[in-house]
Amino acid sequence: MTVLLTSLILIAPFALAAFLGWAAHRSAALRWRADQFQASAPMVGRLYERDRDALRVEHDLDAIQSRFERNPAWPVSGAIGERR
């Protein structure tokens, strides 16, 4: 009897997880997404969150790339063109 009860107690969390997974795929009420499980640390906050500096650098690189695609010549130092 105790072996059966111990087995039931050990298997119950896995059975519950399987049931919730099945219910989540059957109805849209219990959807699990990866962004619900974000890592965080005490007194730091979320660990893998994109900060504002990274977004700014990415925007600057996109601006440089689009400018270079429109005008594919590197800037040259010195006076070029008409001189007075």
Phi and psi in degrees as a GROMACS rama.xvg file:
@    title "Ramachandran Plot"
@    xaxis  label "Phi"
@    yaxis  label "Psi"
@TYPE xy
-69.8541  -31.906  THR-2
-65.7013  -42.0769  VAL-3
-64.4994  -43.4608  LEU-4
-66.2928  -41.402  LEU-5
-64.7006  -42.0346  THR-6
-62.6964  -42.1685  SER-7
-63.7225  -40.845  LEU-8
-67.2804  -37.9986  ILE-9
-74.0961  -31.1042  LEU-10
-86.5068  -21.7323  ILE-11
-56.6543  -45.077  ALA-12
-62.8415  -37.1314  PRO-13
-69.3986  -38.3153  PHE-14
-65.7659  -39.9537  ALA-15
-64.8307  -42.4726  LEU-16
-63.8656  -41.1483  ALA-17
-65.0418  -40.5458  ALA-18
-65.1463  -43.804  PHE-19
-65.7233  -37.1078  LEU-20
-63.8762  -41.7229  GLY-21
-64.9615  -42.4709  TRP-22
-66.9735  -32.9367  ALA-23
-68.2601  -36.8117  ALA-24
-78.0316  -22.4386  HIS-25
-80.707  -41.2153  ARG-26
-125.373  159.806  SER-27
-86.4307  8.1134  ALA-28
-77.2103  -31.6026  ALA-29
-116.021  44.5247  LEU-30
-68.5219  133.782  ARG-31
-106.846  129.083  TRP-32
-123.419  157.558  ARG-33
-67.9244  -29.1273  ALA-34
-74.561  -7.50218  ASP-35
-77.3557  -16.744  GLN-36
-115.589  65.5767  PHE-37
-88.8274  140.183  GLN-38
-78.8507  139.1  ALA-39
-144.958  161.382  SER-40
-129.901  154.204  ALA-41
-65.0575  137.251  PRO-42
63.8459  13.3079  MET-43
-122.492  -42.6475  VAL-44
101.147  -155.225  GLY-45
-71.3051  138.891  ARG-46
-85.4172  -42.0601  LEU-47
-106.561  37.285  TYR-48
-88.8069  141.032  GLU-49
-74.4893  125.192  ARG-50
-89.0536  170.002  ASP-51
-67.6895  -33.7666  ARG-52
-65.4755  -40.295  ASP-53
-64.888  -39.6846  ALA-54
-65.2522  -39.5859  LEU-55
-65.4185  -43.3706  ARG-56
-63.9215  -41.9856  VAL-57
-62.808  -40.2464  GLU-58
-65.2641  -41.7806  HIS-59
-62.9989  -41.8898  ASP-60
-65.5296  -37.7954  LEU-61
-64.6903  -38.6411  ASP-62
-65.923  -40.8311  ALA-63
-64.8791  -42.6578  ILE-64
-64.557  -44.4617  GLN-65
-67.6036  -34.7902  SER-66
-66.4119  -40.7061  ARG-67
-70.2834  -29.951  PHE-68
-69.4677  -34.4644  GLU-69
-76.0311  -38.6608  ARG-70
-131.731  89.365  ASN-71
-80.5457  36.4781  PRO-72
-115.593  137.867  ALA-73
-72.4111  144.36  TRP-74
-63.8534  143.024  PRO-75
-117.346  137.919  VAL-76
-82.7336  151.464  SER-77
108.411  169.538  GLY-78
-89.3036  123.755  ALA-79
-126.437  135.126  ILE-80
110.553  -151.914  GLY-81
-75.0334  130.522  GLU-82
-112.805  148.216  ARG-83
